[in-house]
Amino acid sequence: MPHTVLALHYWAGAGREFDSLRPLLSPDTALLAPNLPGFGGQPAPAGFDYSVQAYTDWVAAYVARHALTDFTLLGHSMGGKIALALAARRPAGLRRLVLLSPSPPAGEPMSDDERTAALACFGKAADAEKTFDTITWLPLSTAIRQAVVADNLCCSHSAWNAWLIAGRREDISAQLLGLTVPCRLLVGEHDQAVTPAMQRTQTLPYLPAGTTCQVVPAGHLLPLEVPALVAELVS
């Protein structure tokens, strides 16, 4: 049976951020990149509270529904935190964990003023454009820029607010004590969202012994800026 890469996208993004990986993976590797509830037009189930644990339950159900028995879990930013929470449950068939600039497991720092400003940016095209310029470093095509901005504007208001108010501050560190799956951590040297220094001090200590923090010349959107390197890590 083919190996599967299950990819979880960043906050205010969508599963299509991983489309550039598809032609770079081996023919016997399948890529699944769902839109998480509240993003990319994916509706949230009834009673969904948008917490990290709720997203983890949703992804666990997705794994069961697709009968994944041999897979790599790839998580980017918000998706990285969700991937960590799922990996901590030791799902059968999980072979490796690849984290791309993940949101730190014990909580991602953000001042009250920054949070208030981010909450006010919901649904505003001009702010989505500014965000793209802030979180990228390598030049990207106009088509990619338009897609990233469109994904930002496609978020539900509930998903947008919940992550800023609670999700990014949710502490899942205690769940990671039994994390043993082989793990790779990749961060952008010029990432202004979650800096390499933050990853070394706030993410790396919670990962299995022997995990290293690989820093590459890029910004925050690693699957779009350095897709070949990401594909190499999950191969």
C-alpha positions as CSV (number, residue, x, y, z in Angstrom):
1,M,0.0,0.0,0.0
2,P,1.2,3.6,-0.7
3,H,2.6,5.7,2.0
4,T,0.4,8.8,2.8
5,V,1.4,12.3,3.9
6,L,-1.4,13.9,5.9
7,A,-0.7,17.7,5.9
8,L,-2.3,20.2,8.2
9,H,-2.3,23.9,7.2
10,Y,-1.6,27.1,9.0
11,W,-4.2,29.5,10.6
12,A,-6.0,31.6,8.1
13,G,-4.8,29.2,5.4
14,A,-6.1,26.2,3.6
15,G,-5.0,22.7,2.5
16,R,-4.0,23.9,-1.0
17,E,-0.9,25.5,0.5
18,F,0.6,22.0,0.1
19,D,-0.3,21.7,-3.6
20,S,3.3,22.5,-4.7
21,L,4.5,19.3,-2.9
22,R,2.4,16.9,-5.0
23,P,4.6,16.8,-8.1
24,L,7.7,16.5,-5.9
25,L,6.7,13.4,-4.0
26,S,7.4,9.9,-5.1
27,P,4.7,8.1,-7.2
28,D,3.9,5.8,-4.3
29,T,3.2,8.6,-1.9
30,A,-0.2,10.1,-1.5
31,L,-0.8,13.6,-0.2
32,L,-4.0,14.4,1.8
33,A,-4.4,18.1,2.8
34,P,-7.8,18.7,4.2
35,N,-9.2,22.2,5.0
36,L,-9.6,22.3,8.7
37,P,-13.0,23.3,10.1
38,G,-13.6,27.0,9.6
39,F,-11.0,27.4,6.9
40,G,-11.0,27.0,3.2
41,G,-14.8,26.7,3.2
42,Q,-14.8,23.7,5.4
43,P,-17.9,23.8,7.7
44,A,-17.5,23.1,11.4
45,P,-19.4,20.1,12.9
46,A,-22.3,20.9,15.2
47,G,-21.0,22.0,18.6
48,F,-17.4,22.4,17.4
49,D,-15.5,24.7,19.8
50,Y,-12.4,25.4,17.7
51,S,-10.0,24.3,20.4
52,V,-6.8,22.5,19.6
53,Q,-8.3,19.4,21.2
54,A,-11.4,19.7,19.0
55,Y,-9.3,20.0,15.9
56,T,-7.2,17.0,17.0
57,D,-10.4,14.9,17.4
58,W,-11.5,16.0,13.9
59,V,-8.2,15.0,12.4
60,A,-8.2,11.7,14.3
61,A,-11.7,11.0,12.8
62,Y,-10.3,12.0,9.3
63,V,-7.5,9.4,9.8
64,A,-10.0,6.7,10.7
65,R,-12.3,7.6,7.9
66,H,-9.5,7.3,5.3
67,A,-8.2,4.1,7.0
68,L,-4.6,5.5,7.1
69,T,-2.3,2.7,8.3
70,D,1.1,4.0,7.1
71,F,1.4,7.8,7.2
72,T,3.6,10.8,7.9
73,L,2.0,13.7,9.7
74,L,3.0,17.1,8.4
75,G,1.9,20.2,10.4
76,H,2.5,23.8,9.6
77,S,2.1,26.6,12.2
78,M,-1.4,26.1,13.7
79,G,-1.4,22.7,12.0
80,G,1.9,21.9,13.7
81,K,0.3,22.3,17.1
82,I,-2.6,20.1,16.1
83,A,-0.2,17.5,14.6
84,L,1.7,17.4,17.9
85,A,-1.5,16.8,19.9
86,L,-2.5,14.0,17.5
87,A,1.0,12.4,17.5
88,A,0.9,12.4,21.3
89,R,-2.0,10.0,21.1
90,R,0.2,7.6,19.2
91,P,-2.2,6.7,16.4
92,A,-1.6,3.4,14.8
93,G,0.3,3.8,11.5
94,L,2.0,7.1,12.2
95,R,5.6,6.7,11.1
96,R,7.0,10.2,11.4
97,L,6.2,13.8,12.3
98,V,7.4,16.8,10.3
99,L,6.8,20.2,11.8
100,L,7.0,23.4,9.8
101,S,7.3,26.5,12.0
102,P,4.8,25.1,14.5
103,S,2.8,27.1,17.0
104,P,4.7,26.4,20.3
105,P,2.9,23.7,22.4
106,A,2.8,25.6,25.7
107,G,1.4,28.7,24.0
108,E,2.4,31.2,21.4
109,P,3.3,34.6,22.8
110,M,1.1,37.5,21.8
111,S,0.5,40.8,23.5
112,D,-3.1,42.1,24.2
113,D,-2.5,44.9,21.8
114,E,-1.4,42.5,19.1
115,R,-4.3,40.3,19.7
116,T,-6.8,43.2,19.5
117,A,-5.2,44.4,16.2
118,A,-5.3,40.9,14.7
119,L,-9.0,40.4,15.7
120,A,-9.8,43.6,13.9
121,C,-8.2,42.4,10.7
122,F,-10.8,39.7,10.0
123,G,-12.2,39.9,6.5
124,K,-10.1,42.9,5.4
125,A,-8.4,42.5,2.1
126,A,-5.8,45.2,2.7
127,D,-4.7,43.6,5.9
128,A,-4.6,40.1,4.3
129,E,-2.2,41.6,1.7
130,K,0.0,43.1,4.5
131,T,0.0,39.8,6.3
132,F,1.3,38.0,3.1
133,D,4.2,40.5,2.9
134,T,5.0,40.1,6.6
135,I,5.0,36.3,6.7
136,T,6.9,35.6,3.5
137,W,10.5,36.3,2.6
138,L,11.3,34.5,-0.6
139,P,9.6,35.9,-3.8
140,L,6.4,34.1,-4.7
141,S,4.2,34.3,-7.8
142,T,1.2,36.6,-8.1
143,A,-1.0,33.5,-8.3
144,I,0.3,32.2,-5.0
145,R,-0.1,35.6,-3.4
146,Q,-3.7,35.8,-4.6
147,A,-4.4,32.3,-3.3
148,V,-3.0,33.1,0.2
149,V,-5.0,36.3,0.4
150,A,-8.2,34.5,-0.7
151,D,-7.7,31.8,1.9
152,N,-7.2,34.5,4.6
153,L,-10.5,36.1,3.5
154,C,-12.3,32.7,3.4
155,C,-11.9,32.0,7.2
156,S,-15.0,31.8,9.3
157,H,-15.2,34.5,11.9
158,S,-15.6,31.9,14.7
159,A,-12.4,30.1,13.6
160,W,-10.5,33.3,13.2
161,N,-11.4,34.6,16.7
162,A,-11.1,31.3,18.5
163,W,-7.4,30.8,17.5
164,L,-6.4,34.3,18.5
165,I,-8.3,34.3,21.8
166,A,-7.7,30.7,23.0
167,G,-6.1,28.3,20.5
168,R,-2.7,29.8,20.2
169,R,-2.6,30.1,24.0
170,E,-3.8,26.6,24.7
171,D,-1.2,24.6,26.6
172,I,-0.8,21.0,25.3
173,S,2.8,20.5,26.6
174,A,1.8,18.0,29.3
175,Q,0.4,15.7,26.6
176,L,3.8,15.5,24.9
177,L,5.6,13.6,27.6
178,G,5.1,10.3,25.8
179,L,5.9,11.6,22.3
180,T,8.3,9.1,20.7
181,V,7.6,9.2,17.0
182,P,10.6,10.3,14.9
183,C,10.3,14.1,14.4
184,R,11.8,16.8,12.1
185,L,11.5,20.5,12.9
186,L,12.0,23.0,10.0
187,V,11.8,26.8,10.6
188,G,12.4,29.9,8.4
189,E,15.4,32.0,9.3
190,H,13.4,35.1,8.5
191,D,10.1,33.9,10.1
192,Q,8.6,36.9,11.9
193,A,5.6,34.9,13.1
194,V,7.4,32.3,15.2
195,T,11.1,33.0,15.1
196,P,13.9,30.4,15.2
197,A,14.8,31.5,18.7
198,M,11.2,30.8,19.9
199,Q,11.3,27.4,18.2
200,R,14.5,26.4,19.9
201,T,13.3,27.5,23.4
202,Q,9.5,26.9,23.2
203,T,9.1,23.9,20.8
204,L,12.3,21.9,20.6
205,P,12.4,21.0,24.4
206,Y,9.1,19.2,24.0
207,L,10.1,17.0,21.1
208,P,11.7,13.6,21.2
209,A,15.4,13.4,22.2
210,G,17.7,13.8,19.1
211,T,15.3,16.1,17.3
212,T,17.1,19.0,15.7
213,C,15.9,22.4,14.6
214,Q,16.8,23.0,11.0
215,V,16.8,26.7,9.9
216,V,16.5,27.6,6.3
217,P,16.5,31.0,4.5
218,A,12.8,31.5,4.2
219,G,9.9,33.1,5.9
220,H,6.8,31.5,7.6
221,L,5.1,30.0,4.6
222,L,7.6,27.1,4.1
223,P,5.4,24.8,1.9
224,L,5.1,27.7,-0.6
225,E,8.6,29.1,-0.2
226,V,10.7,25.9,-0.1
227,P,8.4,23.1,-1.3
228,A,11.3,20.9,-2.5
229,L,12.9,20.9,0.9
230,V,9.6,20.1,2.6
231,A,9.1,17.3,0.1
232,E,12.5,15.9,0.9
233,L,11.7,15.9,4.6
234,V,8.5,13.9,4.2
235,S,9.9,11.5,1.6
